[in-house]
């Protein structure tokens, strides 16, 4: 619930996003709502998706990024650079 979508959670733990949604409803989990100026974006990608994503010229334009391996997937975290 810290910024990941149900589909991203699905890719990380290997459980259907529908199941994740049911767990959230069943346990009454709520998103932590706070107005942050810092908003990183998270993406969970396969190897081929990562290659395509990195090929986009605007990928790092004015951004910082961290890429880490999650089993057979990769998590890309991007954020606006502080100026």
HELIX and SHEET records of a PDB file:
HELIX    1   1 UNK A    6  UNK A   13  1                                   8    
HELIX    2   2 UNK A   17  UNK A   26  1                                  10    
HELIX    3   3 UNK A   47  UNK A   55  1                                   9    
SHEET    1   A 3 UNK A  41  UNK A  45  0                                        
SHEET    2   A 3 UNK A  73  UNK A  80 -1                                        
SHEET    3   A 3 UNK A  63  UNK A  70 -1                                        
END                                                                             
